[in-house]
Amino acid sequence: MSNTGVFITGAAGFIGRSLVAALAGDPQWQPLVAFDLRPVPAAERLPGVVYIAGDIRDPAIAAHVLQHRPRSVVHLASVVAAGGDPQRDYEIDVKGTETVLRACRDSGVAHLVVTSSGAAYGYHADNPVPLRESDALRGNEDFSYARNKRLVEELLAQWRHDCPALAQTVFRPCTVLGPGTSNQITAMFRRPLVLGLTGTATPFSLIADSDVVAALAQAVRSGQGGQYNLAGDGTLSLRQIALRLGKPYLAIPPFLLKAALWLLHALGVTQLGPQHVKFIQYRPVLDNTQLKSAFGYVPELDASAVFERYAGSMS
């Protein structure tokens, strides 16, 4: 029978570390297990937390879950950047999630919390603005990051049907920003000028890392299931972002960026190809009504405040 413990995959990552810290001081969530491919140095380990180094693709994770028999598993381990090794990314995102699901079922876990992505909706010119949880998940077949997020969601939906005893809370975060965030999105903000595309406003839905952690912690504490977009109120366009950074903004035709990426990819300078232009061209704008009204979490920071907080850490 499950106890009150929590088992977190991806626990050494950007969000995972903060979630472990948020839950570590509460004896209600013992044992608290932090599972990640990257070993956590002894000096960084928190008291009362069980640290395990392992790969979510390895079926051996089932033995760890069975040993600790948590009430909840928070599955954060995933690919966070576009343009990597497609097969490896698929194995981590899709097959890794399947391995976690089987471990939960076989150990009698009551509740699974998963971070999916707004990318599961896909990057399409005809996406509804804003996107609601009832809208179709159309992660682009030619964009492995979005495709894998869609496949993960399809897998989760099948398990909700086949294994109803395992409650699921699925969050679809938009772009997550916090102090010191460094990824493919923030690389756009650190260049001497902010580059955009003509013919699109490229609005960014944004969510603070602190709000992501708070929503995950609330899901663990409440056990409430459902699927929820995770976004702050409002959006910022690249032009507005450039203004806030005090940098020039340059919009170029999409075909020029596609040509540049084709050449740079051919030269081995970047893993991104022409198909990745849609990543900027058709940003999913997420509606957060369900998050606030049905799940009961109101993000502390809106898009503007999220960005100002991030930008303040750049200097």
MOZI-V494953 format. One record per backbone hydrogen bond with DSSP energy under -0.5 kcal/mol. CO is the residue of the C=O (numbers start at 0). NH is the residue of the N-H. If there is no record, write none. Layout:
co->CO nh->NH
co->CO nh->NH
This chain:
co->4 nh->70
co->4 nh->71
co->5 nh->7
co->5 nh->32
co->6 nh->8
co->6 nh->73
co->7 nh->10
co->7 nh->34
co->8 nh->75
co->9 nh->12
co->12 nh->16
co->13 nh->17
co->14 nh->18
co->15 nh->19
co->16 nh->20
co->17 nh->21
co->18 nh->22
co->19 nh->23
co->20 nh->24
co->22 nh->25
co->24 nh->26
co->25 nh->28
co->26 nh->29
co->28 nh->5
co->30 nh->5
co->30 nh->32
co->31 nh->33
co->31 nh->49
co->32 nh->7
co->32 nh->34
co->33 nh->51
co->34 nh->9
co->34 nh->10
co->35 nh->53
co->36 nh->38
co->38 nh->40
co->40 nh->43
co->41 nh->44
co->45 nh->48
co->47 nh->31
co->48 nh->50
co->49 nh->33
co->51 nh->35
co->51 nh->53
co->54 nh->57
co->56 nh->58
co->57 nh->60
co->58 nh->61
co->59 nh->62
co->59 nh->63
co->60 nh->64
co->61 nh->65
co->62 nh->66
co->63 nh->67
co->64 nh->68
co->68 nh->2
co->70 nh->109
co->70 nh->110
co->71 nh->6
co->72 nh->74
co->72 nh->112
co->73 nh->8
co->73 nh->75
co->74 nh->114
co->83 nh->85
co->84 nh->88
co->85 nh->89
co->86 nh->90
co->87 nh->91
co->88 nh->92
co->89 nh->93
co->89 nh->94
co->90 nh->95
co->92 nh->96
co->93 nh->97
co->94 nh->98
co->95 nh->99
co->96 nh->100
co->97 nh->101
co->98 nh->102
co->99 nh->103
co->100 nh->104
co->101 nh->105
co->102 nh->106
co->103 nh->107
co->103 nh->108
co->104 nh->107
co->109 nh->166
co->110 nh->72
co->111 nh->168
co->112 nh->74
co->113 nh->115
co->113 nh->170
co->116 nh->119
co->117 nh->120
co->118 nh->121
co->119 nh->138
co->120 nh->137
co->121 nh->123
co->123 nh->126
co->130 nh->286
co->131 nh->134
co->135 nh->137
co->139 nh->142
co->139 nh->146
co->142 nh->145
co->142 nh->146
co->143 nh->147
co->144 nh->148
co->145 nh->149
co->146 nh->150
co->147 nh->151
co->148 nh->152
co->149 nh->153
co->150 nh->154
co->151 nh->155
co->152 nh->156
co->153 nh->157
co->154 nh->158
co->155 nh->159
co->156 nh->160
co->157 nh->161
co->158 nh->162
co->162 nh->165
co->164 nh->166
co->166 nh->111
co->167 nh->225
co->168 nh->113
co->168 nh->170
co->169 nh->227
co->170 nh->115
co->170 nh->172
co->171 nh->229
co->172 nh->117
co->174 nh->176
co->174 nh->206
co->176 nh->208
co->177 nh->180
co->182 nh->186
co->183 nh->187
co->184 nh->187
co->184 nh->188
co->185 nh->188
co->185 nh->189
co->186 nh->190
co->191 nh->247
co->192 nh->194
co->193 nh->249
co->195 nh->251
co->196 nh->199
co->200 nh->237
co->201 nh->237
co->202 nh->204
co->203 nh->235
co->204 nh->174
co->205 nh->231
co->206 nh->176
co->207 nh->211
co->208 nh->212
co->209 nh->213
co->210 nh->214
co->211 nh->215
co->212 nh->216
co->213 nh->217
co->214 nh->218
co->215 nh->219
co->216 nh->220
co->217 nh->221
co->218 nh->222
co->225 nh->169
co->227 nh->171
co->228 nh->230
co->229 nh->173
co->232 nh->302
co->235 nh->203
co->236 nh->240
co->237 nh->241
co->238 nh->242
co->239 nh->243
co->240 nh->244
co->241 nh->245
co->241 nh->246
co->242 nh->245
co->247 nh->193
co->249 nh->195
co->249 nh->251
co->251 nh->197
co->252 nh->255
co->252 nh->256
co->253 nh->257
co->254 nh->258
co->255 nh->259
co->256 nh->260
co->257 nh->261
co->258 nh->262
co->259 nh->263
co->260 nh->264
co->261 nh->265
co->262 nh->266
co->263 nh->268
co->263 nh->269
co->264 nh->267
co->272 nh->275
co->273 nh->276
co->274 nh->277
co->275 nh->278
co->276 nh->279
co->276 nh->280
co->277 nh->281
co->279 nh->282
co->283 nh->285
co->284 nh->129
co->284 nh->130
co->287 nh->291
co->288 nh->292
co->289 nh->293
co->289 nh->294
co->290 nh->295
co->290 nh->296
co->295 nh->297
co->296 nh->298
co->301 nh->305
co->302 nh->306
co->303 nh->307
co->304 nh->308
co->305 nh->309
co->306 nh->310
co->307 nh->311
co->308 nh->312
co->309 nh->312
co->310 nh->313
co->310 nh->314
